[in-house]
Structure formats: structure tokens, C-alpha cells
Amino acid sequence: MDNTGIKWGVIGAVSTLVISLVTYLIGPKFYIQGGSWIGLVALIVILVMAGKEERTKLGGFANFQELLRPIFMTYIITAVASTILQVIMYKVVDPGLADLTKQISLESLQKMKGMLGEEGYESAMEEMEKQDFGGSVRQYIVGLAMNILIGFGVSALIAAIIKRTRPENLDPYSTVEKP
């Protein structure tokens, strides 16, 4: 496949599927609590790999813009796949995940009670009780949009870190220094 962003985006989508299924099979609670952290680490590795492959294709040197495109494309494809998978998991495979997510969130809030104070805790509990943890179509779309915005920042950071400027004494058509 010639397009680095699409290639690594598909790899990211498949890895999201595999990580989600494995963590769900370990246990739904682990899927909710640990799956996202494992997926995040895998995503960062995949984004870096996409950027490095593109840099290699460009002769070992690439500027920020040249790397941002394939890295961000990888992120977008992975984020869309992840959102679709989440809808399938919560709406089709195991609708009980919504209740489990709510229970885990309530337990986390209970642990933070001391930091929030009584009034803050009560307010947070009321908001959490109203929340639909199964997710509406609007929630998934807004969540995906926010994810993509954050992904742009992550992609830009990775592109800035792995860019490599061509030295001025290097022939632009080769990787061999000029005499």
C-alpha cells in the first residue's frame, strides 16, 4: 500500500479490534478500565511507526507538514474504527457495559469524595445519575469529534518530535553528503 496514513490507519483499526476483544474476554471490567490504556499505548506506537515509515520513504528526512499528514490520517482512521467498535460493544455485544461503566464511575467518584467536598460530591453524583453511559448517537459523534481534535494535537506533537531536517550540505536527491 502506497499511502502510509491509510496503511497504518488500517493497522491501528485492526489493533483496536484485537485489543478490545482480548480485554473484553479477560473481563468486561478490564475492558472498561484497562483496555483504553493498552489501546492508547498501542496507538502512540502505531502513530510513531507511521511517521517513521513516511520519513524513510522521503529519503530519511521530512519536515513537520510531510509527517503530520500520514500521522493524523492514521489517527483519524483508528479513531473512527474505535468509535464504531465502541457502539457495537455497548449496543449489540453487551448492552450491560453501560451499567458497568456507570458503576465503575460511581465507585471512582466515591473515592474522590474527600477531594470534592460534600457539596461538590452531591452535585457530581446528581450529574452522573442523569448521564446515559450507553451513549446516544449525538454523544458518539461529539466524542469522535473531540477525539479527532485531541488527535490532531497528538499527531502534531509526534510529527514535531520525529521530523528530521535535511542538512544543507546534502544533495536534495540523495542521502550522500556533497564534497
DRENPA-12904 format. One record per residue: residue in three letters; x negated, y, z of N, C-alpha, C in turn. Coordinates in steps of 0.1 Angstrom, whole numbers, m for minus. Each point is the difference from the previous one (the first is absolute). Example, Ala and Ser with C-alpha at 12.3 -4.5 7.8 and 13.67 -1.06 7.14 Angstrom:
2
@residu->ALA; nc1->m132; nc2->m57; nc3->78; cac1->9; cac2->12; cac3->0; cc1->m9; cc2->12; cc3->0;
@residu->SER; nc1->4; nc2->11; nc3->m7; cac1->m9; cac2->11; cac3->0; cc1->8; cc2->11; cc3->8;
This chain:
179
@residu->MET; nc1->m9; nc2->m12; nc3->0; cac1->9; cac2->12; cac3->0; cc1->m9; cc2->12; cc3->0;
@residu->ASP; nc1->3; nc2->10; nc3->m9; cac1->m9; cac2->11; cac3->m2; cc1->3; cc2->11; cc3->10;
@residu->ASN; nc1->13; nc2->2; nc3->5; cac1->3; cac2->11; cac3->9; cc1->m3; cc2->m5; cc3->14;
@residu->THR; nc1->m10; nc2->6; nc3->6; cac1->m4; cac2->m3; cac3->14; cc1->11; cc2->1; cc3->10;
@residu->GLY; nc1->7; nc2->12; nc3->m1; cac1->11; cac2->2; cac3->10; cc1->11; cc2->m10; cc3->0;
@residu->ILE; nc1->4; nc2->m4; nc3->m12; cac1->11; cac2->m10; cac3->m1; cc1->m5; cc2->m14; cc3->4;
@residu->LYS; nc1->m13; nc2->m3; nc3->m4; cac1->m5; cac2->m13; cac3->4; cc1->m1; cc2->m1; cc3->16;
@residu->TRP; nc1->m5; nc2->10; nc3->6; cac1->m2; cac2->m1; cac3->15; cc1->14; cc2->3; cc3->7;
@residu->GLY; nc1->9; nc2->7; nc3->m7; cac1->13; cac2->1; cac3->5; cc1->8; cc2->m13; cc3->1;
@residu->VAL; nc1->m2; nc2->m8; nc3->m10; cac1->6; cac2->m13; cac3->0; cc1->m6; cc2->m9; cc3->10;
@residu->ILE; nc1->m14; nc2->1; nc3->2; cac1->m7; cac2->m8; cac3->10; cc1->6; cc2->5; cc3->14;
@residu->GLY; nc1->1; nc2->13; nc3->2; cac1->6; cac2->5; cac3->12; cc1->14; cc2->m5; cc3->3;
@residu->ALA; nc1->8; nc2->0; nc3->m10; cac1->14; cac2->m5; cac3->1; cc1->0; cc2->m15; cc3->4;
@residu->VAL; nc1->m8; nc2->m8; nc3->m6; cac1->m1; cac2->m14; cac3->3; cc1->m5; cc2->m2; cc3->14;
@residu->SER; nc1->m10; nc2->8; nc3->4; cac1->m6; cac2->m1; cac3->13; cc1->11; cc2->4; cc3->11;
@residu->THR; nc1->8; nc2->10; nc3->m3; cac1->11; cac2->4; cac3->9; cc1->9; cc2->m11; cc3->2;
@residu->LEU; nc1->4; nc2->m7; nc3->m11; cac1->9; cac2->m11; cac3->0; cc1->m5; cc2->m12; cc3->9;
@residu->VAL; nc1->m13; nc2->m3; nc3->m3; cac1->m6; cac2->m11; cac3->8; cc1->m1; cc2->3; cc3->15;
@residu->ILE; nc1->m5; nc2->12; nc3->3; cac1->m2; cac2->4; cac3->14; cc1->14; cc2->0; cc3->7;
@residu->SER; nc1->10; nc2->5; nc3->m7; cac1->13; cac2->1; cac3->6; cc1->6; cc2->m14; cc3->3;
@residu->LEU; nc1->m2; nc2->m9; nc3->m10; cac1->5; cac2->m13; cac3->2; cc1->m7; cc2->m8; cc3->11;
@residu->VAL; nc1->m13; nc2->1; nc3->0; cac1->m8; cac2->m7; cac3->10; cc1->3; cc2->6; cc3->14;
@residu->THR; nc1->0; nc2->13; nc3->1; cac1->3; cac2->5; cac3->14; cc1->15; cc2->m3; cc3->4;
@residu->TYR; nc1->9; nc2->0; nc3->m9; cac1->14; cac2->m4; cac3->3; cc1->0; cc2->m15; cc3->5;
@residu->LEU; nc1->m7; nc2->m8; nc3->m7; cac1->0; cac2->m15; cac3->3; cc1->m7; cc2->m2; cc3->14;
@residu->ILE; nc1->m9; nc2->9; nc3->3; cac1->m6; cac2->m1; cac3->14; cc1->10; cc2->3; cc3->10;
@residu->GLY; nc1->8; nc2->10; nc3->m3; cac1->11; cac2->4; cac3->9; cc1->6; cc2->13; cc3->m4;
@residu->PRO; nc1->13; nc2->2; nc3->0; cac1->6; cac2->13; cac3->m4; cc1->m6; cc2->12; cc3->8;
@residu->LYS; nc1->m2; nc2->m2; nc3->13; cac1->m6; cac2->10; cac3->9; cc1->m14; cc2->4; cc3->m5;
@residu->PHE; nc1->m8; nc2->m10; nc3->m4; cac1->m13; cac2->3; cac3->m5; cc1->1; cc2->7; cc3->m13;
@residu->TYR; nc1->10; nc2->m4; nc3->m9; cac1->2; cac2->7; cac3->m13; cc1->2; cc2->15; cc3->3;
@residu->ILE; nc1->8; nc2->3; nc3->9; cac1->4; cac2->14; cac3->3; cc1->m12; cc2->8; cc3->7;
@residu->GLN; nc1->m6; nc2->m7; nc3->9; cac1->m11; cac2->7; cac3->8; cc1->m14; cc2->0; cc3->m7;
@residu->GLY; nc1->m3; nc2->m12; nc3->m5; cac1->m14; cac2->m2; cac3->m5; cc1->m1; cc2->1; cc3->m15;
@residu->GLY; nc1->10; nc2->m4; nc3->m7; cac1->m1; cac2->0; cac3->m14; cc1->m3; cc2->13; cc3->m7;
@residu->SER; nc1->5; nc2->11; nc3->5; cac1->m3; cac2->13; cac3->m6; cc1->m15; cc2->4; cc3->2;
@residu->TRP; nc1->m5; nc2->m4; nc3->12; cac1->m15; cac2->3; cac3->2; cc1->m9; cc2->m8; cc3->m9;
@residu->ILE; nc1->4; nc2->m12; nc3->m2; cac1->m8; cac2->m9; cac3->m8; cc1->1; cc2->5; cc3->m15;
@residu->GLY; nc1->12; nc2->4; nc3->m4; cac1->3; cac2->5; cac3->m13; cc1->m8; cc2->13; cc3->m2;
@residu->LEU; nc1->m1; nc2->8; nc3->10; cac1->m7; cac2->13; cac3->m2; cc1->m15; cc2->m2; cc3->m2;
@residu->VAL; nc1->m6; nc2->m9; nc3->7; cac1->m14; cac2->m3; cac3->m2; cc1->m2; cc2->m6; cc3->m14;
@residu->ALA; nc1->9; nc2->m9; nc3->m4; cac1->m1; cac2->m6; cac3->m14; cc1->2; cc2->11; cc3->m10;
@residu->LEU; nc1->9; nc2->9; nc3->2; cac1->2; cac2->11; cac3->m10; cc1->m12; cc2->9; cc3->m1;
@residu->ILE; nc1->m6; nc2->4; nc3->11; cac1->m12; cac2->8; cac3->m1; cc1->m11; cc2->m7; cc3->m8;
@residu->VAL; nc1->m2; nc2->m13; nc3->3; cac1->m10; cac2->m7; cac3->m8; cc1->3; cc2->0; cc3->m14;
@residu->ILE; nc1->12; nc2->m3; nc3->m4; cac1->5; cac2->0; cac3->m14; cc1->m2; cc2->14; cc3->m7;
@residu->LEU; nc1->3; nc2->10; nc3->7; cac1->m2; cac2->14; cac3->m5; cc1->m15; cc2->3; cc3->m3;
@residu->VAL; nc1->m8; nc2->m4; nc3->9; cac1->m15; cac2->2; cac3->m1; cc1->m5; cc2->m9; cc3->m12;
@residu->MET; nc1->5; nc2->m12; nc3->m1; cac1->m4; cac2->m9; cac3->m11; cc1->4; cc2->6; cc3->m14;
@residu->ALA; nc1->13; nc2->6; nc3->0; cac1->4; cac2->6; cac3->m13; cc1->m9; cc2->12; cc3->m4;
@residu->GLY; nc1->m3; nc2->8; nc3->10; cac1->m9; cac2->11; cac3->m3; cc1->m14; cc2->m4; cc3->m4;
@residu->LYS; nc1->m5; nc2->m10; nc3->7; cac1->m14; cac2->m4; cac3->m4; cc1->0; cc2->m7; cc3->m14;
@residu->GLU; nc1->11; nc2->m7; nc3->m3; cac1->0; cac2->m6; cac3->m14; cc1->1; cc2->11; cc3->m10;
@residu->GLU; nc1->8; nc2->10; nc3->2; cac1->1; cac2->11; cac3->m9; cc1->m13; cc2->7; cc3->m2;
@residu->ARG; nc1->m7; nc2->2; nc3->11; cac1->m13; cac2->7; cac3->0; cc1->m10; cc2->m8; cc3->m8;
@residu->THR; nc1->0; nc2->m13; nc3->2; cac1->m8; cac2->m9; cac3->m8; cc1->3; cc2->0; cc3->m15;
@residu->LYS; nc1->13; nc2->0; nc3->m3; cac1->4; cac2->1; cac3->m14; cc1->m5; cc2->13; cc3->m7;
@residu->LEU; nc1->m2; nc2->11; nc3->8; cac1->m4; cac2->13; cac3->m5; cc1->m15; cc2->1; cc3->1;
@residu->GLY; nc1->m7; nc2->m11; nc3->1; cac1->m15; cac2->0; cac3->0; cc1->m7; cc2->2; cc3->13;
@residu->GLY; nc1->8; nc2->m2; nc3->11; cac1->m6; cac2->1; cac3->13; cc1->2; cc2->14; cc3->6;
@residu->PHE; nc1->5; nc2->10; nc3->m7; cac1->2; cac2->13; cac3->4; cc1->15; cc2->4; cc3->m3;
@residu->ALA; nc1->6; nc2->7; nc3->9; cac1->14; cac2->5; cac3->m2; cc1->2; cc2->12; cc3->9;
@residu->ASN; nc1->8; nc2->9; nc3->m5; cac1->3; cac2->12; cac3->9; cc1->13; cc2->m3; cc3->7;
@residu->PHE; nc1->4; nc2->9; nc3->8; cac1->12; cac2->m2; cac3->9; cc1->13; cc2->m3; cc3->m9;
@residu->GLN; nc1->2; nc2->8; nc3->m10; cac1->12; cac2->m2; cac3->m8; cc1->1; cc2->m13; cc3->m7;
@residu->GLU; nc1->m12; nc2->m4; nc3->m5; cac1->m1; cac2->m13; cac3->m7; cc1->4; cc2->m12; cc3->9;
@residu->LEU; nc1->m3; nc2->1; nc3->13; cac1->2; cac2->m10; cac3->9; cc1->14; cc2->1; cc3->6;
@residu->LEU; nc1->5; nc2->12; nc3->2; cac1->13; cac2->2; cac3->6; cc1->11; cc2->m7; cc3->m7;
@residu->ARG; nc1->0; nc2->1; nc3->m14; cac1->11; cac2->m6; cac3->m8; cc1->2; cc2->m14; cc3->3;
@residu->PRO; nc1->m10; nc2->m9; nc3->m2; cac1->2; cac2->m14; cac3->2; cc1->3; cc2->m4; cc3->15;
@residu->ILE; nc1->m7; nc2->7; nc3->9; cac1->2; cac2->m3; cac3->14; cc1->15; cc2->3; cc3->4;
@residu->PHE; nc1->5; nc2->12; nc3->m4; cac1->13; cac2->4; cac3->3; cc1->11; cc2->m9; cc3->m7;
@residu->MET; nc1->m3; nc2->m4; nc3->m13; cac1->9; cac2->m9; cac3->m7; cc1->1; cc2->m13; cc3->8;
@residu->THR; nc1->m12; nc2->m5; nc3->4; cac1->0; cac2->m12; cac3->8; cc1->9; cc2->1; cc3->13;
@residu->TYR; nc1->m1; nc2->12; nc3->6; cac1->8; cac2->2; cac3->12; cc1->15; cc2->0; cc3->m3;
@residu->ILE; nc1->4; nc2->7; nc3->m11; cac1->14; cac2->2; cac3->m3; cc1->6; cc2->m14; cc3->m3;
@residu->ILE; nc1->m7; nc2->m8; nc3->m8; cac1->5; cac2->m13; cac3->m4; cc1->2; cc2->m9; cc3->13;
@residu->THR; nc1->m10; nc2->0; nc3->9; cac1->0; cac2->m7; cac3->12; cc1->12; cc2->5; cc3->9;
@residu->ALA; nc1->1; nc2->13; nc3->1; cac1->11; cac2->5; cac3->9; cc1->14; cc2->m3; cc3->m5;
@residu->VAL; nc1->2; nc2->0; nc3->m13; cac1->13; cac2->m3; cac3->m6; cc1->3; cc2->m15; cc3->2;
@residu->ALA; nc1->m10; nc2->m8; nc3->m2; cac1->2; cac2->m15; cac3->3; cc1->2; cc2->m3; cc3->14;
@residu->SER; nc1->m7; nc2->7; nc3->9; cac1->2; cac2->m1; cac3->14; cc1->14; cc2->4; cc3->5;
@residu->THR; nc1->5; nc2->11; nc3->m6; cac1->14; cac2->4; cac3->3; cc1->10; cc2->m10; cc3->m4;
@residu->ILE; nc1->m1; nc2->m5; nc3->m13; cac1->9; cac2->m10; cac3->m5; cc1->0; cc2->m12; cc3->9;
@residu->LEU; nc1->m12; nc2->m4; nc3->4; cac1->m1; cac2->m12; cac3->8; cc1->6; cc2->2; cc3->14;
@residu->GLN; nc1->m1; nc2->12; nc3->5; cac1->6; cac2->3; cac3->13; cc1->15; cc2->0; cc3->m1;
@residu->VAL; nc1->6; nc2->5; nc3->m11; cac1->14; cac2->m1; cac3->m2; cc1->5; cc2->m14; cc3->0;
@residu->ILE; nc1->m8; nc2->m8; nc3->m8; cac1->4; cac2->m15; cac3->m1; cc1->m1; cc2->m7; cc3->14;
@residu->MET; nc1->m11; nc2->3; nc3->7; cac1->m1; cac2->m6; cac3->13; cc1->11; cc2->4; cc3->10;
@residu->TYR; nc1->3; nc2->13; nc3->1; cac1->10; cac2->5; cac3->9; cc1->14; cc2->m2; cc3->m4;
@residu->LYS; nc1->3; nc2->m1; nc3->m13; cac1->14; cac2->m1; cac3->m5; cc1->4; cc2->m14; cc3->m4;
@residu->VAL; nc1->m10; nc2->m8; nc3->m5; cac1->3; cac2->m13; cac3->m5; cc1->m6; cc2->m12; cc3->8;
@residu->VAL; nc1->m13; nc2->0; nc3->2; cac1->m6; cac2->m11; cac3->6; cc1->3; cc2->m1; cc3->15;
@residu->ASP; nc1->0; nc2->11; nc3->7; cac1->2; cac2->0; cac3->15; cc1->6; cc2->13; cc3->5;
@residu->PRO; nc1->13; nc2->2; nc3->m2; cac1->7; cac2->12; cac3->5; cc1->m2; cc2->2; cc3->15;
@residu->GLY; nc1->m4; nc2->m10; nc3->8; cac1->m2; cac2->1; cac3->14; cc1->m13; cc2->8; cc3->3;
@residu->LEU; nc1->m8; nc2->2; nc3->m10; cac1->m13; cac2->8; cac3->2; cc1->4; cc2->14; cc3->4;
@residu->ALA; nc1->11; nc2->6; nc3->m4; cac1->4; cac2->13; cac3->4; cc1->2; cc2->1; cc3->15;
@residu->ASP; nc1->7; nc2->m10; nc3->6; cac1->2; cac2->0; cac3->14; cc1->m13; cc2->m3; cc3->8;
@residu->LEU; nc1->m9; nc2->m8; nc3->m6; cac1->m13; cac2->m3; cac3->7; cc1->m8; cc2->13; cc3->m1;
@residu->THR; nc1->0; nc2->7; nc3->m11; cac1->m8; cac2->13; cac3->m1; cc1->5; cc2->10; cc3->11;
@residu->LYS; nc1->13; nc2->0; nc3->1; cac1->6; cac2->10; cac3->10; cc1->m4; cc2->m4; cc3->14;
@residu->GLN; nc1->0; nc2->m13; nc3->3; cac1->m4; cac2->m5; cac3->13; cc1->m14; cc2->3; cc3->3;
@residu->ILE; nc1->m9; nc2->m2; nc3->m10; cac1->m14; cac2->3; cac3->2; cc1->m2; cc2->15; cc3->2;
@residu->SER; nc1->7; nc2->8; nc3->m7; cac1->m1; cac2->14; cac3->1; cc1->5; cc2->5; cc3->14;
@residu->LEU; nc1->11; nc2->m6; nc3->5; cac1->5; cac2->4; cac3->13; cc1->m10; cc2->m4; cc3->11;
@residu->GLU; nc1->m7; nc2->m12; nc3->m2; cac1->m10; cac2->m4; cac3->10; cc1->m12; cc2->9; cc3->0;
@residu->SER; nc1->m4; nc2->5; nc3->m12; cac1->m11; cac2->9; cac3->m1; cc1->4; cc2->13; cc3->7;
@residu->LEU; nc1->12; nc2->5; nc3->m3; cac1->5; cac2->12; cac3->6; cc1->0; cc2->m1; cc3->16;
@residu->GLN; nc1->4; nc2->m11; nc3->5; cac1->1; cac2->m3; cac3->14; cc1->m14; cc2->1; cc3->6;
@residu->LYS; nc1->m10; nc2->m4; nc3->m7; cac1->m14; cac2->0; cac3->5; cc1->m5; cc2->15; cc3->0;
@residu->MET; nc1->6; nc2->9; nc3->m8; cac1->m4; cac2->14; cac3->m1; cc1->8; cc2->9; cc3->9;
@residu->LYS; nc1->9; nc2->m6; nc3->8; cac1->9; cac2->7; cac3->8; cc1->m7; cc2->11; cc3->9;
@residu->GLY; nc1->m11; nc2->m5; nc3->6; cac1->m7; cac2->9; cac3->9; cc1->m6; cc2->12; cc3->m7;
@residu->MET; nc1->m4; nc2->m1; nc3->m13; cac1->m6; cac2->11; cac3->m7; cc1->11; cc2->10; cc3->m5;
@residu->LEU; nc1->12; nc2->m5; nc3->m3; cac1->10; cac2->8; cac3->m5; cc1->8; cc2->8; cc3->10;
@residu->GLY; nc1->0; nc2->m5; nc3->12; cac1->8; cac2->6; cac3->11; cc1->14; cc2->m6; cc3->m2;
@residu->GLU; nc1->9; nc2->2; nc3->11; cac1->13; cac2->m6; cac3->m1; cc1->9; cc2->6; cc3->m11;
@residu->GLU; nc1->m1; nc2->13; nc3->m1; cac1->9; cac2->7; cac3->m10; cc1->m5; cc2->m4; cc3->m14;
@residu->GLY; nc1->m13; nc2->0; nc3->m3; cac1->m5; cac2->m4; cac3->m13; cc1->3; cc2->m14; cc3->m3;
@residu->TYR; nc1->m1; nc2->m9; nc3->10; cac1->3; cac2->m14; cac3->m2; cc1->15; cc2->m2; cc3->m4;
@residu->GLU; nc1->9; nc2->6; nc3->8; cac1->14; cac2->m1; cac3->m3; cc1->4; cc2->5; cc3->m14;
@residu->SER; nc1->m6; nc2->11; nc3->m4; cac1->2; cac2->6; cac3->m13; cc1->m5; cc2->m10; cc3->m11;
@residu->ALA; nc1->m12; nc2->m6; nc3->2; cac1->m5; cac2->m9; cac3->m10; cc1->8; cc2->m13; cc3->0;
@residu->MET; nc1->5; nc2->m4; nc3->11; cac1->9; cac2->m12; cac3->0; cc1->13; cc2->2; cc3->m7;
@residu->GLU; nc1->6; nc2->12; nc3->1; cac1->12; cac2->3; cac3->m7; cc1->m2; cc2->0; cc3->m15;
@residu->GLU; nc1->m11; nc2->6; nc3->m4; cac1->m3; cac2->1; cac3->m14; cc1->m3; cc2->m15; cc3->m6;
@residu->MET; nc1->m7; nc2->m8; nc3->8; cac1->m3; cac2->m13; cac3->m5; cc1->12; cc2->m9; cc3->m1;
@residu->GLU; nc1->10; nc2->2; nc3->9; cac1->12; cac2->m7; cac3->0; cc1->8; cc2->3; cc3->m12;
@residu->LYS; nc1->m1; nc2->12; nc3->m5; cac1->8; cac2->4; cac3->m12; cc1->m7; cc2->m5; cc3->m13;
@residu->GLN; nc1->m13; nc2->m2; nc3->0; cac1->m8; cac2->m4; cac3->m12; cc1->4; cc2->m13; cc3->m6;
@residu->ASP; nc1->1; nc2->m1; nc3->m13; cac1->2; cac2->m12; cac3->m7; cc1->m13; cc2->m6; cc3->m4;
@residu->PHE; nc1->m4; nc2->m11; nc3->7; cac1->m13; cac2->m6; cac3->m2; cc1->0; cc2->m9; cc3->m12;
@residu->GLY; nc1->12; nc2->m3; nc3->m5; cac1->0; cac2->m8; cac3->m12; cc1->m3; cc2->8; cc3->m13;
@residu->GLY; nc1->2; nc2->13; nc3->1; cac1->m3; cac2->9; cac3->m11; cc1->10; cc2->1; cc3->m10;
@residu->SER; nc1->4; nc2->12; nc3->m3; cac1->9; cac2->3; cac3->m11; cc1->m8; cc2->3; cc3->m13;
@residu->VAL; nc1->6; nc2->0; nc3->m11; cac1->m7; cac2->3; cac3->m13; cc1->m7; cc2->13; cc3->1;
@residu->ARG; nc1->7; nc2->10; nc3->6; cac1->m7; cac2->13; cac3->2; cc1->m12; cc2->m1; cc3->9;
@residu->GLN; nc1->1; nc2->m7; nc3->11; cac1->m12; cac2->m2; cac3->8; cc1->m12; cc2->m6; cc3->m7;
@residu->TYR; nc1->3; nc2->m10; nc3->m8; cac1->m11; cac2->m7; cac3->m8; cc1->m6; cc2->10; cc3->m10;
@residu->ILE; nc1->8; nc2->8; nc3->m7; cac1->m5; cac2->9; cac3->m10; cc1->m8; cc2->11; cc3->7;
@residu->VAL; nc1->5; nc2->6; nc3->11; cac1->m7; cac2->10; cac3->7; cc1->m13; cc2->m6; cc3->6;
@residu->GLY; nc1->1; nc2->m12; nc3->5; cac1->m12; cac2->m6; cac3->5; cc1->m11; cc2->m3; cc3->m10;
@residu->LEU; nc1->5; nc2->m4; nc3->m12; cac1->m10; cac2->m2; cac3->m11; cc1->m6; cc2->13; cc3->m5;
@residu->ALA; nc1->8; nc2->11; nc3->m1; cac1->m5; cac2->13; cac3->m3; cc1->m11; cc2->5; cc3->10;
@residu->MET; nc1->3; nc2->m2; nc3->12; cac1->m9; cac2->4; cac3->11; cc1->m13; cc2->m8; cc3->m1;
@residu->ASN; nc1->2; nc2->m13; nc3->m2; cac1->m11; cac2->m9; cac3->m2; cc1->m9; cc2->4; cc3->m11;
@residu->ILE; nc1->6; nc2->4; nc3->m12; cac1->m8; cac2->4; cac3->m11; cc1->m7; cc2->13; cc3->2;
@residu->LEU; nc1->6; nc2->9; nc3->8; cac1->m7; cac2->13; cac3->3; cc1->m12; cc2->m3; cc3->9;
@residu->ILE; nc1->2; nc2->m9; nc3->10; cac1->m11; cac2->m3; cac3->8; cc1->m11; cc2->m8; cc3->m8;
@residu->GLY; nc1->5; nc2->m8; nc3->m9; cac1->m9; cac2->m8; cac3->m8; cc1->m9; cc2->9; cc3->m9;
@residu->PHE; nc1->5; nc2->12; nc3->m4; cac1->m8; cac2->9; cac3->m8; cc1->m12; cc2->5; cc3->8;
@residu->GLY; nc1->3; nc2->3; nc3->12; cac1->m11; cac2->4; cac3->9; cc1->m10; cc2->m10; cc3->3;
@residu->VAL; nc1->5; nc2->m13; nc3->2; cac1->m10; cac2->m11; cac3->2; cc1->m8; cc2->m2; cc3->m13;
@residu->SER; nc1->7; nc2->0; nc3->m11; cac1->m7; cac2->m2; cac3->m13; cc1->m10; cc2->11; cc3->m3;
@residu->ALA; nc1->3; nc2->12; nc3->3; cac1->m9; cac2->11; cac3->m1; cc1->m12; cc2->m1; cc3->9;
@residu->LEU; nc1->2; nc2->m4; nc3->12; cac1->m11; cac2->m2; cac3->9; cc1->m9; cc2->m11; cc3->m5;
@residu->ILE; nc1->5; nc2->m11; nc3->m4; cac1->m8; cac2->m11; cac3->m6; cc1->m8; cc2->4; cc3->m12;
@residu->ALA; nc1->7; nc2->7; nc3->m9; cac1->m7; cac2->5; cac3->m12; cc1->m11; cc2->10; cc3->3;
@residu->ALA; nc1->2; nc2->8; nc3->10; cac1->m10; cac2->9; cac3->4; cc1->m12; cc2->m7; cc3->6;
@residu->ILE; nc1->2; nc2->m11; nc3->7; cac1->m11; cac2->m7; cac3->7; cc1->m8; cc2->m8; cc3->m10;
@residu->ILE; nc1->7; nc2->m6; nc3->m10; cac1->m7; cac2->m10; cac3->m9; cc1->m5; cc2->7; cc3->m13;
@residu->LYS; nc1->3; nc2->12; nc3->m2; cac1->m4; cac2->7; cac3->m13; cc1->m15; cc2->0; cc3->0;
@residu->ARG; nc1->m5; nc2->0; nc3->m12; cac1->m15; cac2->1; cac3->m2; cc1->m3; cc2->9; cc3->m11;
@residu->THR; nc1->m7; nc2->11; nc3->2; cac1->m3; cac2->10; cac3->m10; cc1->m12; cc2->m5; cc3->m8;
@residu->ARG; nc1->1; nc2->2; nc3->m13; cac1->m11; cac2->m4; cac3->m9; cc1->m11; cc2->10; cc3->2;
@residu->PRO; nc1->m13; nc2->m5; nc3->3; cac1->m11; cac2->10; cac3->1; cc1->m2; cc2->7; cc3->m13;
@residu->GLU; nc1->m5; nc2->12; nc3->0; cac1->m2; cac2->9; cac3->m11; cc1->m11; cc2->m6; cc3->m10;
@residu->ASN; nc1->m9; nc2->m7; nc3->6; cac1->m11; cac2->m5; cac3->m9; cc1->4; cc2->m14; cc3->m6;
@residu->LEU; nc1->12; nc2->m3; nc3->1; cac1->5; cac2->m13; cac3->m6; cc1->7; cc2->2; cc3->m13;
@residu->ASP; nc1->m3; nc2->m8; nc3->m10; cac1->6; cac2->1; cac3->m13; cc1->15; cc2->m3; cc3->3;
@residu->PRO; nc1->10; nc2->8; nc3->m5; cac1->14; cac2->m2; cac3->3; cc1->5; cc2->m13; cc3->m7;
@residu->TYR; nc1->m7; nc2->m6; nc3->m9; cac1->5; cac2->m12; cac3->m7; cc1->m7; cc2->m12; cc3->5;
@residu->SER; nc1->m8; nc2->1; nc3->11; cac1->m7; cac2->m12; cac3->5; cc1->m2; cc2->2; cc3->15;
@residu->THR; nc1->m5; nc2->m11; nc3->6; cac1->m3; cac2->1; cac3->14; cc1->m15; cc2->1; cc3->2;
@residu->VAL; nc1->m8; nc2->3; nc3->m11; cac1->m14; cac2->1; cac3->1; cc1->m4; cc2->14; cc3->1;
@residu->GLU; nc1->m9; nc2->4; nc3->9; cac1->m4; cac2->13; cac3->2; cc1->m9; cc2->5; cc3->m12;
@residu->LYS; nc1->2; nc2->13; nc3->m4; cac1->m8; cac2->5; cac3->m11; cc1->m14; cc2->2; cc3->5;
@residu->PRO; nc1->m10; nc2->m1; nc3->m9; cac1->m14; cac2->2; cac3->5; cc1->m3; cc2->15; cc3->2;
